[in-house]
Amino acid sequence: MEQNQKRDYSQIPFTGLGLIFGTAIGAIVALILTGDIIWAGAGTGVGLVLGAAIDGMKKRK
């Protein structure tokens, strides 16, 4: 990609990124605090909701 081209961030699927990062962060925090990986599901849910909210706001503009 040339340096003078701007990236089009409107095509980024934030819902998918929210799932990936939510699961990773949820798993890390769950292992540190409780030692039980089951709580990584909570991180997945939060990541999905936040990613979908970002996608929803992005499409309104």
SVG drawing of the C-alpha trace seen along z (x, -y; Angstrom):
<svg xmlns="http://www.w3.org/2000/svg" viewBox="-28 -11 32 34">
<polyline fill="none" stroke="black" stroke-width="0.4" points="0.0,0.0 1.3,-3.4 1.9,-5.9 -0.3,-8.6 -3.4,-6.3 -5.8,-6.5 -7.2,-3.4 -11.0,-2.8 -11.8,-1.8 -15.6,-1.5 -15.0,2.0 -13.5,3.4 -15.8,5.9 -15.8,4.6 -18.1,7.4 -15.5,10.0 -12.7,8.0 -14.8,7.6 -15.3,11.4 -11.6,12.0 -10.3,9.4 -13.2,9.9 -12.5,13.6 -8.7,13.1 -9.1,10.4 -11.9,12.3 -9.7,15.4 -6.7,13.6 -8.6,11.7 -10.6,14.8 -7.4,16.8 -5.7,14.1 -8.7,13.4 -10.4,16.8 -8.3,19.4 -11.4,20.7 -11.5,20.4 -15.3,20.6 -15.5,16.9 -13.9,16.2 -17.5,16.6 -18.4,13.4 -15.6,11.7 -16.8,13.1 -20.3,11.8 -19.1,8.3 -16.8,8.2 -19.7,9.3 -22.0,6.6 -19.4,3.8 -18.3,4.8 -21.9,4.9 -22.6,1.5 -19.5,0.0 -20.7,1.5 -24.2,0.1 -22.9,-3.4 -20.4,-3.3 -23.2,-2.5 -25.4,-5.4 -22.8,-8.0"/>
</svg>
